[in-house]
Amino acid sequence: MRFFSLIVVVIAITGCASAQTAIERRFIPDADLAFPAFAAISETAGHKVDNAPWAAFLEEYVLTGADGVALVDYGAVSEADADALDAYVAMLEGIDPASLSSDDQLAFWINLYNAVTVALILDEYPLKSIRSIKSGPFDFAGPWNDKRVQVAGEALSLNDIEHGVIRAVYREPRIHYAVNCASIGCPDLRAEPYEGETIDAALTEQTRRYINHPRGVSVDERGRITASRIFAWYREDFGATEADVIAHIAQYAEPTLAATLSGKTKIRRYEYDWALNDAAATTR
């Protein structure tokens, strides 16, 4: 979620919210299969990933803020736990995804993306936003294109994992509620690892949690819809039109929200908060 800082420059020039959303969409990578080997899935594969180190980290450092948003206590992470996180990522790098079943593969890729993102923030902390991470003054791409891990002989960036593997292989809109980009506007970093056996239920839970939180979707007293920019950036993953996006949202909306969405076909505004999901930001 997870695109390029260059849009900030262009947006400042346009100054128009609708133009802003259109420009942002142009910078979103396509869901193209960049690594065909990772599309090979065997339902009989039996290898299981030990996510216990990631589970321990999440249990210790993921907190729930007063507004219901999951936050990470980056400043409290001990050196030992940061090292353990790095070791977990290295362990994932040593796994051949082809040895995993389809559901276990999806869980593997989401856990890898999220763990690498947290490790990246810890390496650069303190900072106010993941978009602040740049290799130099003329780096407009941010950290998403940097090759950070190697899996089955392929050097991968966060964009590679998300767009070239997860979106391309699975074509599953609920993954957008699971992949976390360390931002307040993003769906929560789940406080436990994804596991193949329970991933369908976990994805649905994540989806419901985000859609029914104001930063996901809200409707004002005049019936006008404000939605996360995620629904604009990845609109084709949710449907061809805004009416399709609203229909997707309605599937997971609680009764009160669902009632206000009934008959709606347009989204008035898209919003997103790129502030770091940092538990230390107690003024939120």
C-alpha positions in Angstrom: 0.0 0.0 0.0 2.8 1.1 -0.8 3.6 3.3 -3.7 5.8 6.3 -4.6 6.6 9.5 -2.9 6.9 11.3 -6.3 3.1 11.7 -6.2 3.5 14.2 -3.3 5.3 16.6 -5.7 2.7 16.2 -8.4 -0.2 16.5 -5.9 1.2 19.7 -4.5 1.0 21.2 -8.1 -2.5 20.0 -8.9 -4.1 20.7 -5.5 -7.3 18.9 -6.5 -8.5 15.8 -4.5 -10.0 14.0 -7.5 -6.8 14.7 -9.6 -4.8 13.5 -6.6 -6.5 10.2 -6.6 -6.2 9.7 -10.4 -2.5 10.6 -10.2 -1.9 8.2 -7.3 -3.5 5.3 -9.3 -1.0 5.8 -12.0 1.9 5.1 -9.6 0.4 1.8 -8.3 2.3 -1.2 -9.8 0.2 -3.6 -11.8 -0.6 -7.0 -10.4 1.6 -8.7 -13.0 3.2 -12.1 -12.3 6.8 -11.1 -12.0 8.0 -14.5 -10.7 6.3 -17.4 -12.5 8.0 -20.0 -10.2 6.0 -18.6 -7.3 2.8 -19.4 -9.0 3.5 -23.1 -8.8 1.3 -24.4 -6.0 1.0 -28.0 -4.8 -2.0 -28.7 -2.6 -0.1 -31.8 -1.3 2.9 -29.8 -0.1 3.4 -30.5 3.6 6.1 -28.1 4.9 5.0 -25.9 7.8 6.5 -22.6 8.8 7.4 -21.9 12.4 5.9 -18.5 13.0 6.5 -18.6 16.8 9.2 -15.8 16.8 6.9 -13.5 14.8 4.0 -14.4 17.1 6.1 -13.5 20.2 7.1 -10.2 18.6 3.5 -9.2 17.7 2.1 -10.2 21.1 4.7 -8.1 22.8 4.7 -4.9 20.7 1.4 -4.6 18.9 -1.0 -2.5 20.9 -4.5 -1.1 20.3 -4.9 2.6 20.5 -7.8 4.5 22.0 -9.4 4.9 18.6 -9.1 1.2 17.9 -6.2 1.3 15.5 -3.4 -1.2 16.0 -0.1 0.5 16.8 3.5 -0.8 17.1 5.6 0.1 20.1 8.7 0.5 18.0 10.6 2.6 20.6 10.2 -0.2 23.2 11.6 -3.0 21.0 14.7 -4.5 22.6 17.9 -5.1 20.7 17.4 -8.9 21.4 13.9 -8.8 20.0 15.0 -6.8 16.9 17.7 -9.4 16.3 15.1 -12.2 16.7 12.9 -10.4 14.1 15.8 -10.3 11.7 16.5 -14.0 12.3 12.8 -14.8 11.6 13.0 -12.9 8.3 16.2 -14.8 7.5 14.5 -18.1 8.3 11.6 -17.2 5.9 14.2 -16.4 3.2 15.5 -20.0 3.5 12.1 -21.5 2.7 11.1 -22.6 -0.8 7.5 -21.5 -1.2 6.9 -24.5 -3.5 7.1 -26.7 -0.4 4.0 -25.0 1.0 0.3 -25.5 0.3 -1.6 -22.7 -1.3 -3.0 -21.3 1.9 0.4 -21.7 3.6 2.1 -19.9 0.8 -0.3 -16.9 1.1 0.3 -16.8 4.8 4.1 -17.0 4.2 4.1 -14.0 1.8 1.9 -11.8 4.0 4.0 -12.6 7.1 7.2 -11.9 5.1 5.9 -8.6 3.8 4.8 -7.4 7.3 7.9 -8.6 9.1 10.2 -7.0 6.6 8.3 -3.7 6.9 8.5 -3.7 10.7 12.2 -4.5 10.5 12.7 -1.7 8.1 11.0 0.8 10.4 13.1 -0.4 13.3 16.3 0.1 11.3 15.3 3.7 10.5 13.5 4.6 13.8 12.6 7.2 14.9 10.7 8.7 12.0 7.2 10.1 11.3 6.3 8.1 8.2 7.6 5.2 6.2 7.6 7.6 3.2 10.5 9.5 5.0 12.8 6.5 4.2 14.9 7.5 1.1 18.3 6.5 -0.2 19.1 10.1 -1.1 17.6 13.6 -1.8 16.4 12.6 -5.3 14.9 9.3 -4.3 11.2 9.7 -5.1 10.4 6.0 -4.9 10.6 5.5 -1.2 11.6 2.1 0.3 9.2 -0.1 -1.7 11.4 -0.8 -4.6 14.6 -1.7 -2.7 15.6 -5.3 -2.8 15.4 -6.4 0.8 15.1 -10.2 0.9 16.0 -13.2 -1.3 13.6 -16.1 -1.6 14.3 -19.2 -3.7 17.1 -17.3 -5.5 15.0 -14.2 -6.3 15.9 -10.8 -4.8 12.7 -9.2 -3.8 11.4 -5.8 -2.9 8.3 -5.0 -0.9 6.6 -4.1 -4.2 7.7 -7.4 -5.7 6.2 -9.4 -2.8 2.9 -7.5 -2.8 2.2 -6.8 -6.5 4.4 -9.3 -8.3 3.5 -12.3 -6.1 0.5 -11.8 -3.7 -1.8 -9.8 -5.9 -0.7 -11.5 -9.1 -1.0 -15.1 -7.9 -4.0 -14.9 -5.6 -6.3 -12.3 -7.1 -7.9 -12.0 -3.6 -9.1 -8.5 -2.6 -9.0 -9.3 1.1 -5.2 -9.3 1.0 -5.3 -5.5 1.0 -6.6 -5.7 4.6 -3.7 -7.9 5.6 -0.6 -6.4 4.1 0.6 -3.6 6.4 2.6 -0.6 5.3 3.3 0.8 8.9 0.8 3.7 8.5 -2.2 4.8 10.5 -4.3 4.8 7.3 -3.4 1.2 6.6 -5.4 -1.8 7.8 -4.1 -3.0 11.1 -1.0 -5.1 11.6 -2.6 -8.2 12.9 -1.5 -9.1 16.4 -0.7 -12.7 15.4 0.8 -14.3 12.4 -1.2 -15.6 9.5 -1.4 -19.4 9.3 -2.6 -21.4 6.4 -5.2 -23.3 8.4 -7.0 -20.2 9.5 -6.1 -17.7 6.8 -9.6 -17.4 5.3 -11.2 -16.5 8.6 -8.3 -14.2 9.4 -8.7 -12.3 6.1 -12.4 -11.9 6.6 -11.9 -10.6 10.2 -9.3 -8.1 9.0 -11.6 -7.0 6.2 -14.5 -6.4 8.6 -12.3 -4.6 11.1 -11.1 -2.1 8.5 -14.3 -1.5 6.6 -16.2 -0.8 9.8 -13.6 1.6 11.2 -13.9 5.3 10.1 -10.5 5.3 8.4 -11.8 2.6 6.1 -15.3 3.8 5.3 -17.6 6.5 6.7 -20.9 8.1 5.6 -21.8 11.6 6.7 -25.3 12.9 7.6 -26.0 13.7 4.0 -25.2 10.2 2.9 -21.9 11.0 1.3 -19.2 8.3 1.4 -15.6 8.9 2.4 -13.4 5.9 1.9 -9.8 4.9 2.2 -7.6 5.6 -0.8 -6.9 1.9 -0.8 -10.2 1.5 -2.6 -9.1 4.0 -5.3 -5.5 2.8 -5.6 -6.6 -0.8 -6.1 -10.0 -0.3 -7.5 -9.7 -3.0 -10.2 -9.1 -5.5 -7.4 -12.5 -4.7 -5.9 -14.5 -4.1 -9.1 -14.7 -2.2 -12.3 -16.6 0.8 -10.9 -17.1 2.7 -7.7 -20.5 1.0 -7.5 -18.6 -2.4 -7.5 -16.3 -1.1 -4.7 -19.3 -0.1 -2.6 -20.9 -3.5 -3.2 -17.7 -5.1 -2.0 -17.7 -2.9 1.1 -21.3 -3.7 1.8 -20.5 -7.4 2.0 -18.5 -6.8 5.1 -20.2 -3.8 6.6 -22.0 -3.9 9.9 -25.8 -3.4 9.7 -25.8 0.3 10.4 -23.1 1.0 7.8 -24.6 -1.4 5.3 -28.0 0.4 5.6 -26.4 3.8 4.8 -24.6 2.3 1.8 -27.8 0.9 0.3 -28.4 2.4 -3.2 -25.1 4.3 -3.3 -23.0 4.2 -6.4 -20.4 7.0 -5.9 -17.7 7.7 -3.3 -17.4 11.4 -2.6 -13.9 11.5 -1.2 -10.8 9.3 -0.6 -8.5 9.8 2.4 -5.4 8.2 3.8 -3.1 8.9 6.8 0.6 8.2 6.1 1.6 8.9 9.8 3.6 6.0 11.3 1.6 3.5 13.3 3.7 4.3 16.3 2.5 3.7 19.8 4.7 6.5 21.0 2.6 9.0 19.2 0.4 9.4 22.2 -1.0 12.7 21.0 -3.2 11.0 18.5 
